[in-house]
């Protein structure tokens, strides 16, 4: 499944980690590039 998450804060990061563990294609969008780097 392809999923887009808006916001790479605590909740967005947690959801992205959980969904990617289940073999989903996860894309995260956030205005703060540092948050996105942290998730990667």
mmCIF file of the N, C-alpha and C atoms, coordinates in Angstrom:
data_MODEL
# 
_entry.id   MODEL 
# 
loop_
_atom_site.group_PDB 
_atom_site.id 
_atom_site.type_symbol 
_atom_site.label_atom_id 
_atom_site.label_alt_id 
_atom_site.label_comp_id 
_atom_site.label_asym_id 
_atom_site.label_entity_id 
_atom_site.label_seq_id 
_atom_site.pdbx_PDB_ins_code 
_atom_site.Cartn_x 
_atom_site.Cartn_y 
_atom_site.Cartn_z 
_atom_site.occupancy 
_atom_site.B_iso_or_equiv 
_atom_site.pdbx_formal_charge 
_atom_site.auth_seq_id 
_atom_site.auth_comp_id 
_atom_site.auth_asym_id 
_atom_site.auth_atom_id 
_atom_site.pdbx_PDB_model_num 
ATOM 1   N N  . UNK A 1 1  ? 0.850  -1.164 0.000  1.00 0.00 ? 1  UNK A N  1 
ATOM 2   C CA . UNK A 1 1  ? 0.000  0.000  0.000  1.00 0.00 ? 1  UNK A CA 1 
ATOM 3   C C  . UNK A 1 1  ? 0.904  1.237  0.000  1.00 0.00 ? 1  UNK A C  1 
ATOM 4   N N  . UNK A 1 2  ? 0.505  2.273  -0.711 1.00 0.00 ? 2  UNK A N  1 
ATOM 5   C CA . UNK A 1 2  ? 1.228  3.538  -0.722 1.00 0.00 ? 2  UNK A CA 1 
ATOM 6   C C  . UNK A 1 2  ? 0.546  4.492  0.250  1.00 0.00 ? 2  UNK A C  1 
ATOM 7   N N  . UNK A 1 3  ? 1.340  5.057  1.169  1.00 0.00 ? 3  UNK A N  1 
ATOM 8   C CA . UNK A 1 3  ? 0.789  5.905  2.226  1.00 0.00 ? 3  UNK A CA 1 
ATOM 9   C C  . UNK A 1 3  ? 1.597  7.194  2.301  1.00 0.00 ? 3  UNK A C  1 
ATOM 10  N N  . UNK A 1 4  ? 0.910  8.327  2.430  1.00 0.00 ? 4  UNK A N  1 
ATOM 11  C CA . UNK A 1 4  ? 1.562  9.618  2.635  1.00 0.00 ? 4  UNK A CA 1 
ATOM 12  C C  . UNK A 1 4  ? 1.203  10.106 4.030  1.00 0.00 ? 4  UNK A C  1 
ATOM 13  N N  . UNK A 1 5  ? 2.224  10.494 4.801  1.00 0.00 ? 5  UNK A N  1 
ATOM 14  C CA . UNK A 1 5  ? 2.021  11.022 6.148  1.00 0.00 ? 5  UNK A CA 1 
ATOM 15  C C  . UNK A 1 5  ? 2.452  12.484 6.138  1.00 0.00 ? 5  UNK A C  1 
ATOM 16  N N  . UNK A 1 6  ? 1.567  13.358 6.560  1.00 0.00 ? 6  UNK A N  1 
ATOM 17  C CA . UNK A 1 6  ? 1.863  14.785 6.646  1.00 0.00 ? 6  UNK A CA 1 
ATOM 18  C C  . UNK A 1 6  ? 2.274  15.099 8.077  1.00 0.00 ? 6  UNK A C  1 
ATOM 19  N N  . UNK A 1 7  ? 3.546  15.398 8.253  1.00 0.00 ? 7  UNK A N  1 
ATOM 20  C CA . UNK A 1 7  ? 4.070  15.720 9.575  1.00 0.00 ? 7  UNK A CA 1 
ATOM 21  C C  . UNK A 1 7  ? 5.003  14.642 10.079 1.00 0.00 ? 7  UNK A C  1 
ATOM 22  N N  . UNK A 1 8  ? 6.234  15.032 10.384 1.00 0.00 ? 8  UNK A N  1 
ATOM 23  C CA . UNK A 1 8  ? 7.239  14.084 10.852 1.00 0.00 ? 8  UNK A CA 1 
ATOM 24  C C  . UNK A 1 8  ? 7.550  14.293 12.330 1.00 0.00 ? 8  UNK A C  1 
ATOM 25  N N  . UNK A 1 9  ? 6.544  14.698 13.082 1.00 0.00 ? 9  UNK A N  1 
ATOM 26  C CA . UNK A 1 9  ? 6.712  14.838 14.530 1.00 0.00 ? 9  UNK A CA 1 
ATOM 27  C C  . UNK A 1 9  ? 6.672  13.471 15.200 1.00 0.00 ? 9  UNK A C  1 
ATOM 28  N N  . UNK A 1 10 ? 6.428  13.449 16.486 1.00 0.00 ? 10 UNK A N  1 
ATOM 29  C CA . UNK A 1 10 ? 6.427  12.191 17.237 1.00 0.00 ? 10 UNK A CA 1 
ATOM 30  C C  . UNK A 1 10 ? 5.389  11.213 16.703 1.00 0.00 ? 10 UNK A C  1 
ATOM 31  N N  . UNK A 1 11 ? 4.193  11.693 16.443 1.00 0.00 ? 11 UNK A N  1 
ATOM 32  C CA . UNK A 1 11 ? 3.123  10.810 15.972 1.00 0.00 ? 11 UNK A CA 1 
ATOM 33  C C  . UNK A 1 11 ? 3.402  10.339 14.549 1.00 0.00 ? 11 UNK A C  1 
ATOM 34  N N  . UNK A 1 12 ? 3.747  11.264 13.661 1.00 0.00 ? 12 UNK A N  1 
ATOM 35  C CA . UNK A 1 12 ? 4.033  10.898 12.281 1.00 0.00 ? 12 UNK A CA 1 
ATOM 36  C C  . UNK A 1 12 ? 5.185  9.922  12.167 1.00 0.00 ? 12 UNK A C  1 
ATOM 37  N N  . UNK A 1 13 ? 6.230  10.145 12.948 1.00 0.00 ? 13 UNK A N  1 
ATOM 38  C CA . UNK A 1 13 ? 7.389  9.251  12.944 1.00 0.00 ? 13 UNK A CA 1 
ATOM 39  C C  . UNK A 1 13 ? 7.005  7.854  13.427 1.00 0.00 ? 13 UNK A C  1 
ATOM 40  N N  . UNK A 1 14 ? 6.214  7.791  14.474 1.00 0.00 ? 14 UNK A N  1 
ATOM 41  C CA . UNK A 1 14 ? 5.782  6.508  15.022 1.00 0.00 ? 14 UNK A CA 1 
ATOM 42  C C  . UNK A 1 14 ? 4.908  5.741  14.031 1.00 0.00 ? 14 UNK A C  1 
ATOM 43  N N  . UNK A 1 15 ? 3.975  6.443  13.416 1.00 0.00 ? 15 UNK A N  1 
ATOM 44  C CA . UNK A 1 15 ? 3.098  5.805  12.436 1.00 0.00 ? 15 UNK A CA 1 
ATOM 45  C C  . UNK A 1 15 ? 3.904  5.324  11.235 1.00 0.00 ? 15 UNK A C  1 
ATOM 46  N N  . UNK A 1 16 ? 4.826  6.144  10.759 1.00 0.00 ? 16 UNK A N  1 
ATOM 47  C CA . UNK A 1 16 ? 5.649  5.770  9.605  1.00 0.00 ? 16 UNK A CA 1 
ATOM 48  C C  . UNK A 1 16 ? 6.471  4.520  9.899  1.00 0.00 ? 16 UNK A C  1 
ATOM 49  N N  . UNK A 1 17 ? 7.055  4.452  11.083 1.00 0.00 ? 17 UNK A N  1 
ATOM 50  C CA . UNK A 1 17 ? 7.854  3.280  11.451 1.00 0.00 ? 17 UNK A CA 1 
ATOM 51  C C  . UNK A 1 17 ? 6.992  2.023  11.478 1.00 0.00 ? 17 UNK A C  1 
ATOM 52  N N  . UNK A 1 18 ? 5.836  2.128  12.083 1.00 0.00 ? 18 UNK A N  1 
ATOM 53  C CA . UNK A 1 18 ? 4.936  0.972  12.183 1.00 0.00 ? 18 UNK A CA 1 
ATOM 54  C C  . UNK A 1 18 ? 4.480  0.505  10.803 1.00 0.00 ? 18 UNK A C  1 
ATOM 55  N N  . UNK A 1 19 ? 4.068  1.440  9.966  1.00 0.00 ? 19 UNK A N  1 
ATOM 56  C CA . UNK A 1 19 ? 3.564  1.076  8.643  1.00 0.00 ? 19 UNK A CA 1 
ATOM 57  C C  . UNK A 1 19 ? 4.664  0.535  7.734  1.00 0.00 ? 19 UNK A C  1 
ATOM 58  N N  . UNK A 1 20 ? 5.873  1.073  7.844  1.00 0.00 ? 20 UNK A N  1 
ATOM 59  C CA . UNK A 1 20 ? 6.960  0.577  6.996  1.00 0.00 ? 20 UNK A CA 1 
ATOM 60  C C  . UNK A 1 20 ? 7.388  -0.826 7.420  1.00 0.00 ? 20 UNK A C  1 
ATOM 61  N N  . UNK A 1 21 ? 7.252  -1.157 8.694  1.00 0.00 ? 21 UNK A N  1 
ATOM 62  C CA . UNK A 1 21 ? 7.552  -2.520 9.152  1.00 0.00 ? 21 UNK A CA 1 
ATOM 63  C C  . UNK A 1 21 ? 6.596  -3.532 8.530  1.00 0.00 ? 21 UNK A C  1 
ATOM 64  N N  . UNK A 1 22 ? 5.416  -3.063 8.150  1.00 0.00 ? 22 UNK A N  1 
ATOM 65  C CA . UNK A 1 22 ? 4.415  -3.932 7.532  1.00 0.00 ? 22 UNK A CA 1 
ATOM 66  C C  . UNK A 1 22 ? 4.509  -3.916 6.007  1.00 0.00 ? 22 UNK A C  1 
ATOM 67  N N  . UNK A 1 23 ? 5.683  -3.539 5.487  1.00 0.00 ? 23 UNK A N  1 
ATOM 68  C CA . UNK A 1 23 ? 5.964  -3.566 4.042  1.00 0.00 ? 23 UNK A CA 1 
ATOM 69  C C  . UNK A 1 23 ? 5.136  -2.579 3.225  1.00 0.00 ? 23 UNK A C  1 
ATOM 70  N N  . UNK A 1 24 ? 4.722  -1.461 3.825  1.00 0.00 ? 24 UNK A N  1 
ATOM 71  C CA . UNK A 1 24 ? 4.014  -0.420 3.087  1.00 0.00 ? 24 UNK A CA 1 
ATOM 72  C C  . UNK A 1 24 ? 5.021  0.571  2.512  1.00 0.00 ? 24 UNK A C  1 
ATOM 73  N N  . UNK A 1 25 ? 4.657  1.232  1.423  1.00 0.00 ? 25 UNK A N  1 
ATOM 74  C CA . UNK A 1 25 ? 5.476  2.272  0.808  1.00 0.00 ? 25 UNK A CA 1 
ATOM 75  C C  . UNK A 1 25 ? 5.067  3.599  1.444  1.00 0.00 ? 25 UNK A C  1 
ATOM 76  N N  . UNK A 1 26 ? 5.892  4.108  2.380  1.00 0.00 ? 26 UNK A N  1 
ATOM 77  C CA . UNK A 1 26 ? 5.532  5.277  3.179  1.00 0.00 ? 26 UNK A CA 1 
ATOM 78  C C  . UNK A 1 26 ? 6.312  6.507  2.710  1.00 0.00 ? 26 UNK A C  1 
ATOM 79  N N  . UNK A 1 27 ? 5.596  7.601  2.497  1.00 0.00 ? 27 UNK A N  1 
ATOM 80  C CA . UNK A 1 27 ? 6.193  8.892  2.169  1.00 0.00 ? 27 UNK A CA 1 
ATOM 81  C C  . UNK A 1 27 ? 5.805  9.867  3.268  1.00 0.00 ? 27 UNK A C  1 
ATOM 82  N N  . UNK A 1 28 ? 6.803  10.615 3.775  1.00 0.00 ? 28 UNK A N  1 
ATOM 83  C CA . UNK A 1 28 ? 6.546  11.590 4.833  1.00 0.00 ? 28 UNK A CA 1 
ATOM 84  C C  . UNK A 1 28 ? 6.784  12.991 4.276  1.00 0.00 ? 28 UNK A C  1 
ATOM 85  N N  . UNK A 1 29 ? 5.846  13.890 4.548  1.00 0.00 ? 29 UNK A N  1 
ATOM 86  C CA . UNK A 1 29 ? 5.954  15.282 4.119  1.00 0.00 ? 29 UNK A CA 1 
ATOM 87  C C  . UNK A 1 29 ? 5.987  16.156 5.369  1.00 0.00 ? 29 UNK A C  1 
ATOM 88  N N  . UNK A 1 30 ? 6.991  17.052 5.426  1.00 0.00 ? 30 UNK A N  1 
ATOM 89  C CA . UNK A 1 30 ? 7.092  17.982 6.546  1.00 0.00 ? 30 UNK A CA 1 
ATOM 90  C C  . UNK A 1 30 ? 7.848  19.213 6.066  1.00 0.00 ? 30 UNK A C  1 
ATOM 91  N N  . UNK A 1 31 ? 7.509  20.376 6.569  1.00 0.00 ? 31 UNK A N  1 
ATOM 92  C CA . UNK A 1 31 ? 8.213  21.602 6.197  1.00 0.00 ? 31 UNK A CA 1 
ATOM 93  C C  . UNK A 1 31 ? 9.614  21.645 6.793  1.00 0.00 ? 31 UNK A C  1 
ATOM 94  N N  . UNK A 1 32 ? 9.829  20.952 7.895  1.00 0.00 ? 32 UNK A N  1 
ATOM 95  C CA . UNK A 1 32 ? 11.112 20.957 8.595  1.00 0.00 ? 32 UNK A CA 1 
ATOM 96  C C  . UNK A 1 32 ? 11.986 19.808 8.077  1.00 0.00 ? 32 UNK A C  1 
ATOM 97  N N  . UNK A 1 33 ? 13.024 20.133 7.303  1.00 0.00 ? 33 UNK A N  1 
ATOM 98  C CA . UNK A 1 33 ? 13.885 19.106 6.720  1.00 0.00 ? 33 UNK A CA 1 
ATOM 99  C C  . UNK A 1 33 ? 14.646 18.315 7.780  1.00 0.00 ? 33 UNK A C  1 
ATOM 100 N N  . UNK A 1 34 ? 14.949 18.935 8.905  1.00 0.00 ? 34 UNK A N  1 
ATOM 101 C CA . UNK A 1 34 ? 15.662 18.224 9.969  1.00 0.00 ? 34 UNK A CA 1 
ATOM 102 C C  . UNK A 1 34 ? 14.830 17.066 10.515 1.00 0.00 ? 34 UNK A C  1 
ATOM 103 N N  . UNK A 1 35 ? 13.534 17.257 10.624 1.00 0.00 ? 35 UNK A N  1 
ATOM 104 C CA . UNK A 1 35 ? 12.663 16.172 11.100 1.00 0.00 ? 35 UNK A CA 1 
ATOM 105 C C  . UNK A 1 35 ? 12.668 15.004 10.122 1.00 0.00 ? 35 UNK A C  1 
ATOM 106 N N  . UNK A 1 36 ? 12.638 15.306 8.843  1.00 0.00 ? 36 UNK A N  1 
ATOM 107 C CA . UNK A 1 36 ? 12.638 14.240 7.839  1.00 0.00 ? 36 UNK A CA 1 
ATOM 108 C C  . UNK A 1 36 ? 13.959 13.489 7.870  1.00 0.00 ? 36 UNK A C  1 
ATOM 109 N N  . UNK A 1 37 ? 15.068 14.203 8.010  1.00 0.00 ? 37 UNK A N  1 
ATOM 110 C CA . UNK A 1 37 ? 16.381 13.537 8.108  1.00 0.00 ? 37 UNK A CA 1 
ATOM 111 C C  . UNK A 1 37 ? 16.429 12.612 9.324  1.00 0.00 ? 37 UNK A C  1 
ATOM 112 N N  . UNK A 1 38 ? 15.815 13.038 10.423 1.00 0.00 ? 38 UNK A N  1 
ATOM 113 C CA . UNK A 1 38 ? 15.804 12.223 11.641 1.00 0.00 ? 38 UNK A CA 1 
ATOM 114 C C  . UNK A 1 38 ? 15.069 10.904 11.413 1.00 0.00 ? 38 UNK A C  1 
ATOM 115 N N  . UNK A 1 39 ? 13.968 10.959 10.679 1.00 0.00 ? 39 UNK A N  1 
ATOM 116 C CA . UNK A 1 39 ? 13.168 9.759  10.415 1.00 0.00 ? 39 UNK A CA 1 
ATOM 117 C C  . UNK A 1 39 ? 13.931 8.798  9.512  1.00 0.00 ? 39 UNK A C  1 
ATOM 118 N N  . UNK A 1 40 ? 14.667 9.336  8.544  1.00 0.00 ? 40 UNK A N  1 
ATOM 119 C CA . UNK A 1 40 ? 15.415 8.479  7.619  1.00 0.00 ? 40 UNK A CA 1 
ATOM 120 C C  . UNK A 1 40 ? 16.520 7.783  8.365  1.00 0.00 ? 40 UNK A C  1 
# 
